[in-house]
């Protein structure tokens, strides 16, 4: 019991002393900076053009599938059994191809968006570190994690200028 109380006392003392060293604290709104970055829009356009051909291919596959399903509904009753079975097998094959390509497309698109978002966030993080070092801040906290802060310690505009 004594060891537990001693450990708790040391922990509190360390926490209080660590808090005493953080003299200058600033906040920054990373989400706002991210949304206002011109690079974000150019990256979105780049990704759109990068995946445009694959998206078009998927749309064409989907139209083909829909037309085959419609043909089976419309003419299925008048088709011979072998024709209907052949068309059903083609539909299953085409549907599986479509599902596989759509899943791969989504994975690749999501991965590339994540890569580009991480590049932008890295630039923002570097800018935050630069502004904090220049201004002498010990701690910089994201504005979304703060319930209240005085306006004077918000460095969002300075970081935006640095990022650009």
CORMO-V497989 format. One record per helix or strand. SS is the DSSP state (a for helix, b for strand). FROM is the first residue (numbers start at 1). TO is the last residue. If there is no record, write none. Layout:
{{SS;FROM;TO} {SS;FROM;TO}}
This chain:
{{a;2;21} {b;25;28} {a;30;36} {a;38;75} {a;81;135} {b;139;142} {a;143;145} {a;151;153} {b;154;154} {a;156;163}}
